[in-house]
Amino acid sequence: MKDIAKAYKHLSADERFRLFMEAATRKDDQEMDRLNNSCPRKTYLCDDDEYTKRKTRFMFLALVYSHELGRLEVLAYLALATCIAQEGDEYPEKAAQADDCFDLFLKVMQMRAAKNEAWRRFCHELGFLDAPPEYFGAEEAPSIMLLAEEVAKLHGELTPEPKVLETTLAAMREGWSSIAT
């Protein structure tokens, strides 16, 4: 075992990682300790950790927010397309499904409005007056979504869904507070 231990200092990072994971799988704590203790020590120069954590966390939250919006947008597209496909159908049950699909579309658009409002409030709490997520790597809303917003507005006020707004804002605050304290 001592001969093998002498070779530990010559392991590449990938080799050390793979041996560590194999030892962890075997629950071999001694081997894991030997691999950790023989790992070369290096000194790095990097950006301030507090700054980097905040920047990274904010960008991560912006991407999560954008991803959630994307999921809602796909659902809205599907509901609206289904509604359009079944609208005016000669079968009464299909016509009723079109109404249900349109109700779902409006509900999804209210959820999307809530996510947008939660992001806006979260950014204002951090002191940002204008912080669209696309500034931080997220994608802009496609023009088809802007059209969907207009369709929703034609059929009533597009008010944010209160429960979605509250839970989304609480999740953003929690995600932020873990590094901002």
C-alpha positions in Angstrom: 0.0 0.0 0.0 2.9 2.4 0.7 4.1 2.0 -2.9 0.8 3.0 -4.2 0.6 6.0 -1.8 3.8 7.3 -3.2 2.2 7.5 -6.6 -0.7 9.6 -5.3 1.2 12.8 -5.7 1.5 12.1 -9.4 -2.2 11.6 -10.1 -4.0 13.9 -12.4 -7.0 15.7 -11.1 -9.3 13.4 -13.1 -7.5 10.2 -11.9 -7.7 11.4 -8.3 -11.4 12.2 -8.7 -12.1 8.8 -10.2 -10.2 7.0 -7.5 -11.9 9.1 -4.8 -15.4 8.2 -6.2 -14.5 4.5 -6.4 -13.3 4.7 -2.7 -16.5 6.5 -1.8 -18.6 3.8 -3.5 -16.7 1.2 -1.4 -17.1 3.4 1.7 -13.4 3.3 2.1 -12.8 6.3 4.3 -9.1 5.6 4.7 -8.5 5.6 1.0 -10.6 8.8 0.6 -8.5 10.5 3.3 -5.2 9.4 1.6 -6.4 10.8 -1.7 -7.4 14.0 -0.1 -4.3 14.4 2.0 -2.0 13.7 -0.9 -3.7 16.2 -3.2 -1.4 19.0 -4.3 -2.1 22.3 -2.6 -2.2 25.4 -4.8 -2.7 29.1 -4.2 -5.1 30.9 -6.4 -5.8 34.5 -7.1 -9.5 35.2 -7.8 -12.3 37.7 -7.6 -13.7 38.5 -4.2 -15.8 35.5 -3.1 -18.7 37.6 -1.7 -19.0 39.5 -5.0 -18.7 36.4 -7.1 -21.3 34.5 -5.0 -23.8 37.4 -5.4 -23.2 37.8 -9.1 -23.4 34.1 -9.8 -26.5 33.6 -7.6 -28.3 36.5 -9.2 -27.5 35.2 -12.7 -28.6 31.7 -11.6 -31.9 33.1 -10.3 -32.4 35.0 -13.6 -31.9 31.8 -15.6 -34.2 29.8 -13.3 -36.8 32.5 -13.7 -36.4 32.5 -17.5 -36.7 28.7 -17.6 -39.9 28.8 -15.6 -41.3 31.4 -18.0 -40.3 29.3 -20.9 -42.2 26.3 -19.5 -45.3 28.5 -18.9 -45.0 29.9 -22.4 -45.0 26.4 -24.0 -48.0 25.5 -22.0 -49.8 28.7 -23.1 -48.9 28.0 -26.7 -50.3 24.5 -26.5 -53.5 25.6 -24.8 -54.1 28.4 -27.3 -53.3 26.2 -30.3 -55.6 23.5 -29.0 -58.3 26.1 -28.5 -57.9 27.5 -32.0 -57.9 24.0 -33.5 -61.2 23.0 -31.7 -63.0 26.4 -32.0 -66.1 26.2 -34.1 -66.1 22.4 -34.3 -69.4 20.9 -35.2 -69.3 18.6 -32.2 -70.5 20.3 -29.0 -68.0 18.5 -26.7 -65.1 19.7 -28.9 -66.5 23.3 -28.7 -66.7 23.0 -24.9 -63.1 21.8 -24.9 -62.1 24.9 -26.8 -63.6 27.0 -24.0 -61.7 24.9 -21.4 -58.5 25.3 -23.3 -59.0 29.1 -23.5 -59.6 29.2 -19.7 -56.4 27.3 -19.2 -54.6 29.7 -21.6 -55.8 32.6 -19.5 -54.8 30.9 -16.2 -51.3 30.2 -17.6 -51.0 33.8 -18.7 -51.9 35.0 -15.2 -49.3 32.6 -13.8 -46.8 34.1 -16.2 -47.8 37.6 -15.2 -47.2 36.6 -11.6 -43.7 35.3 -12.3 -42.9 38.5 -14.2 -44.2 40.6 -11.3 -42.3 38.5 -8.7 -39.1 39.1 -10.7 -39.8 42.8 -10.9 -40.4 43.1 -7.2 -37.4 41.0 -6.3 -35.2 43.2 -8.4 -36.6 46.3 -6.8 -35.9 44.9 -3.4 -32.3 44.5 -4.4 -32.3 48.1 -5.6 -32.5 47.5 -9.4 -35.1 49.5 -11.2 -34.7 47.7 -14.5 -33.2 44.2 -14.5 -34.7 42.1 -17.3 -33.4 38.6 -17.0 -32.1 38.7 -20.6 -29.4 41.0 -19.3 -28.0 38.1 -17.3 -28.0 35.4 -19.9 -31.8 34.5 -20.1 -33.6 34.6 -23.4 -36.0 37.4 -24.3 -39.7 36.6 -24.7 -40.3 35.6 -28.3 -42.6 37.8 -30.3 -45.2 35.0 -30.4 -45.5 35.4 -26.6 -46.1 39.1 -27.0 -48.9 38.2 -29.3 -50.3 35.8 -26.8 -50.2 38.5 -24.1 -52.3 40.7 -26.4 -54.8 37.9 -27.0 -55.1 37.5 -23.2 -55.5 41.2 -22.6 -58.3 41.3 -25.2 -60.3 38.9 -23.0 -59.8 40.7 -19.7 -57.2 42.2 -17.4 -54.1 40.1 -17.2 -53.6 40.2 -13.4 -50.9 38.2 -11.7 -52.1 35.0 -10.0 -51.6 36.0 -6.3 -50.5 32.6 -4.9 -48.0 32.1 -7.7 -46.7 35.7 -7.1 -46.3 35.1 -3.4 -44.6 31.7 -3.7 -42.3 32.8 -6.5 -41.2 35.9 -4.7 -40.6 33.9 -1.5 -38.5 31.4 -3.4 -36.4 34.2 -5.0 -35.9 35.8 -1.6 -34.9 32.5 0.0 -32.5 31.8 -2.9 -30.9 35.1 -2.4 -30.8 35.2 1.4 -28.7 32.1 1.5 -25.7 34.1 0.2 -26.6 37.6 1.2 -26.3 37.1 4.9 
